[in-house]
């Protein structure tokens, strides 16, 4: 998980219809409380529009290599993109339905993270928001030669995030270990080059990789080895 900027404008479908959809949903919820019926999915799912997905993919990568807001895996490598509600749209009828069409509550996630998180939400120590929170204050990395690279928790919110999105599942630890060794090999080469002009290009290549899969791990190692400048 790493910090991103939500610079993209609110998708037109949400800007035009969000308030109306919210009113319709809240009305349907109130009616269901009276008669005990289930709220039809159609009232919850109107955010699933092409322009919403497109804007989220631009925030979290691009149309080809969008990555999960939680685990940073390239989503197309592990499944289809899912629009994630950080504050769940429904766990009970009274839990955050007003956030269902709130652009600031929508993120891009892989099916693994989104499925594990489900409708979990800790109001005291909420899961981190990649567009708002300083992720590096809450999460770091810890290498274990046998089990791979864990997300090291630095705060209670960090713990919530790792638990709710299952960020230390085995495939992630293994993928991070591979990137750890590849990055350290590149960093060792940079250190060996010392003041060689090629260092400029080598650093630029690593910084570029920080924008892609598991980019926060690459940045972490560059900072740790004092070549992040």
Backbone torsions as a table, in degrees:
resi	resn	phi	psi	omega
1	UNK	NA	134.8	179.1
2	UNK	-145.3	162.1	-176.2
3	UNK	-71.6	137.7	174.6
4	UNK	-132.4	167.9	179.1
5	UNK	-110.3	127.5	176.8
6	UNK	-89.5	70.4	-178.7
7	UNK	-87.2	-17.2	-178.9
8	UNK	-65.5	142.0	177.2
9	UNK	-67.4	158.6	176.3
10	UNK	-60.2	130.2	179.4
11	UNK	-54.5	145.6	-175.1
12	UNK	-58.9	-37.1	-178.5
13	UNK	-63.4	-37.6	178.4
14	UNK	-75.1	-41.8	180.0
15	UNK	-61.1	-37.8	-176.6
16	UNK	-81.9	-36.7	-169.9
17	UNK	-119.5	-9.1	-172.3
18	UNK	-54.9	-47.7	-179.1
19	UNK	-63.7	-41.9	-179.9
20	UNK	-64.9	-44.7	179.8
21	UNK	-62.8	-38.2	179.6
22	UNK	-64.2	-44.9	179.1
23	UNK	-61.6	-41.8	179.6
24	UNK	-64.5	-40.5	179.8
25	UNK	-65.9	-47.5	-179.3
26	UNK	-62.8	-36.4	176.9
27	UNK	-64.8	-43.5	179.6
28	UNK	-64.3	-36.8	178.0
29	UNK	-65.4	-44.6	179.2
30	UNK	-61.5	-40.6	179.5
31	UNK	-66.8	-37.3	-179.3
32	UNK	-67.8	-31.8	177.8
33	UNK	-66.9	-31.6	-178.3
34	UNK	-75.0	-42.2	-174.7
35	UNK	-107.0	-1.4	177.0
36	UNK	76.2	12.0	-179.1
37	UNK	-83.9	165.8	177.0
38	UNK	-87.2	139.3	176.6
39	UNK	-72.5	123.1	179.7
40	UNK	-58.7	143.3	-178.9
41	UNK	-58.2	-28.1	-176.4
42	UNK	-59.8	-24.6	179.1
43	UNK	-77.8	-23.6	-179.3
44	UNK	-91.6	-28.8	-164.7
45	UNK	-96.9	11.3	-176.1
46	UNK	-70.9	-12.7	177.3
47	UNK	-73.2	-13.1	-176.6
48	UNK	-78.2	74.0	-178.4
49	UNK	-117.4	149.3	-178.7
50	UNK	-57.4	-37.6	-177.6
51	UNK	-71.0	-30.2	176.6
52	UNK	-66.5	-47.5	179.3
53	UNK	-63.1	-40.8	-179.0
54	UNK	-61.2	-46.2	-179.2
55	UNK	-66.0	-38.8	178.6
56	UNK	-66.2	-37.6	178.4
57	UNK	-65.9	-30.4	176.6
58	UNK	-72.1	-35.2	177.5
59	UNK	-67.7	-42.2	-177.8
60	UNK	-105.3	59.6	177.3
61	UNK	110.8	-120.5	178.2
62	UNK	-156.9	-173.3	-175.5
63	UNK	-62.7	-27.6	-176.4
64	UNK	-95.7	-41.3	-172.6
65	UNK	-122.7	52.2	175.4
66	UNK	-74.6	144.8	-175.9
67	UNK	-123.2	160.9	-177.0
68	UNK	-70.4	136.7	-178.7
69	UNK	-65.5	-19.6	-177.8
70	UNK	-102.0	-56.7	-173.1
71	UNK	-95.3	-12.9	178.6
72	UNK	69.7	15.1	173.8
73	UNK	-74.8	146.0	171.8
74	UNK	-65.2	118.2	-168.3
75	UNK	-64.7	-39.9	-178.3
76	UNK	-65.2	-15.7	176.4
77	UNK	-81.0	-20.5	-175.7
78	UNK	-121.2	-2.8	-179.9
79	UNK	151.5	-165.8	-179.6
80	UNK	-90.8	152.3	177.6
81	UNK	-65.5	143.6	174.7
82	UNK	-128.0	140.3	175.8
83	UNK	-81.9	118.0	-173.8
84	UNK	-100.1	134.2	171.5
85	UNK	-97.0	109.0	179.8
86	UNK	-58.5	-51.0	169.9
87	UNK	-89.8	113.3	-169.8
88	UNK	-58.9	139.0	-179.0
89	UNK	-71.5	-25.3	176.9
90	UNK	-162.3	129.1	166.6
91	UNK	-127.8	-50.4	164.9
92	UNK	-119.5	171.5	-179.3
93	UNK	-64.1	-19.4	-175.5
94	UNK	-99.3	5.3	-175.4
95	UNK	-98.5	101.9	169.9
96	UNK	52.3	34.7	177.4
97	UNK	-63.9	-24.9	179.7
98	UNK	-68.9	-12.0	179.2
99	UNK	-95.3	2.8	-174.8
100	UNK	-59.9	-38.1	-177.1
101	UNK	-115.2	19.5	178.9
102	UNK	-82.0	115.1	-176.5
103	UNK	-55.0	-37.5	-177.8
104	UNK	-71.6	-12.2	179.5
105	UNK	-96.6	-4.8	-175.1
106	UNK	-99.6	136.0	-180.0
107	UNK	-138.6	176.8	178.9
108	UNK	-111.7	128.5	-177.0
109	UNK	-139.1	157.1	172.5
110	UNK	-81.0	162.7	-177.5
111	UNK	-64.3	-32.7	-178.6
112	UNK	-65.3	-52.2	-179.2
113	UNK	-65.9	-45.5	-177.9
114	UNK	-64.7	-40.3	-179.7
115	UNK	-67.8	-39.8	179.9
116	UNK	-69.9	-41.1	179.9
117	UNK	-65.2	-42.9	179.9
118	UNK	54.1	-127.1	-179.2
119	UNK	-104.5	18.9	179.0
120	UNK	-68.2	140.8	173.9
121	UNK	-161.5	126.7	179.9
122	UNK	-103.8	110.3	-176.8
123	UNK	-70.3	-26.5	-179.4
124	UNK	-79.3	-47.2	178.5
125	UNK	-127.4	77.2	-172.8
126	UNK	-68.2	156.1	174.9
127	UNK	-57.0	144.0	-174.8
128	UNK	-65.7	149.3	177.4
129	UNK	-108.9	114.8	-174.9
130	UNK	-65.6	-19.0	-178.9
131	UNK	-92.2	-8.3	-176.0
132	UNK	-124.0	-48.4	-170.9
133	UNK	-78.8	150.4	172.3
134	UNK	-82.9	93.4	-170.6
135	UNK	-58.9	-35.9	-175.8
136	UNK	-67.4	-16.0	175.5
137	UNK	-80.9	-14.0	-174.7
138	UNK	-114.5	-27.5	-175.4
139	UNK	-136.2	139.0	173.3
140	UNK	-132.0	-157.3	179.9
141	UNK	-133.7	147.8	177.3
142	UNK	-138.5	121.9	-179.1
143	UNK	-86.5	133.2	169.8
144	UNK	-122.0	119.0	-175.2
145	UNK	-57.2	-27.9	-177.4
146	UNK	-90.9	-47.3	-171.0
147	UNK	-99.0	-4.8	177.9
148	UNK	99.8	-161.1	-173.8
149	UNK	-103.0	121.5	178.1
150	UNK	-93.9	156.5	166.8
151	UNK	-83.1	113.7	-178.9
152	UNK	-82.0	126.9	-175.7
153	UNK	-89.3	131.5	-177.7
154	UNK	-113.3	-1.7	-178.4
155	UNK	-156.9	169.6	176.5
156	UNK	-65.1	-37.1	175.9
157	UNK	-64.7	-35.1	175.5
158	UNK	-62.2	-41.3	177.7
159	UNK	-62.6	-46.3	178.1
160	UNK	-55.9	-44.5	-176.4
161	UNK	-64.7	-45.7	179.9
162	UNK	-65.1	-41.0	-179.3
163	UNK	-69.3	-49.5	-173.5
164	UNK	-68.3	-35.4	-179.4
165	UNK	-99.3	0.7	178.0
166	UNK	55.7	53.7	-171.9
167	UNK	-79.4	-2.9	175.9
168	UNK	-111.6	24.9	176.5
169	UNK	-65.8	152.4	-169.2
170	UNK	-54.8	-45.8	-179.7
171	UNK	-59.9	-34.1	178.4
172	UNK	-70.1	-42.8	179.0
173	UNK	-60.0	-40.3	-179.4
174	UNK	-68.6	-44.4	179.1
175	UNK	-62.5	-41.3	179.4
176	UNK	-65.6	-37.7	179.5
177	UNK	-60.5	-42.4	178.4
178	UNK	-60.9	-46.1	-179.9
179	UNK	-67.0	-36.8	178.1
180	UNK	-56.7	-51.4	-177.6
181	UNK	-66.6	-40.5	179.0
182	UNK	-63.8	-41.4	-179.6
183	UNK	-68.7	-42.1	179.5
184	UNK	-64.0	-35.0	176.4
185	UNK	-63.1	-42.5	178.5
186	UNK	-67.1	-39.6	179.8
187	UNK	-66.2	-42.4	178.1
188	UNK	-60.1	-37.8	178.1
189	UNK	-64.3	-41.7	179.0
190	UNK	-62.6	-42.7	-179.8
191	UNK	-65.0	-38.8	178.0
192	UNK	-64.6	-36.8	-179.3
193	UNK	-68.1	-25.2	176.8
194	UNK	56.9	-110.5	-176.7
195	UNK	-97.0	12.5	178.1
196	UNK	-61.2	137.5	179.6
197	UNK	-56.5	-23.1	-179.4
198	UNK	-67.0	-18.0	178.9
199	UNK	-59.4	-37.4	-179.1
200	UNK	-57.3	-47.9	-179.0
201	UNK	-69.2	-40.1	-179.0
202	UNK	-62.3	-42.3	177.3
203	UNK	-65.4	-40.4	-179.6
204	UNK	-63.0	-37.6	177.6
205	UNK	-63.2	-43.5	179.4
206	UNK	-66.2	-41.7	179.1
207	UNK	-62.5	-35.6	177.9
208	UNK	-64.6	-39.5	178.5
209	UNK	-65.0	-22.8	178.5
210	UNK	-64.7	-15.0	-179.9
211	UNK	-88.0	-3.1	-174.8
212	UNK	-118.0	-151.5	-171.8
213	UNK	-57.3	129.4	179.7
214	UNK	53.3	36.1	-177.0
215	UNK	-62.6	-31.7	-179.5
216	UNK	-66.7	-27.6	176.7
217	UNK	-69.1	-42.5	178.3
218	UNK	-62.8	-43.5	177.6
219	UNK	-63.0	-42.6	179.2
220	UNK	-55.0	-44.8	-178.4
221	UNK	-71.3	-35.5	177.5
222	UNK	-65.7	-40.9	177.8
223	UNK	-66.9	-43.6	-179.0
224	UNK	-59.6	-38.1	-178.8
225	UNK	-92.5	6.8	173.0
226	UNK	61.3	41.0	173.6
227	UNK	-119.7	12.7	176.9
228	UNK	-88.2	97.8	-179.7
229	UNK	-145.9	NA	NA
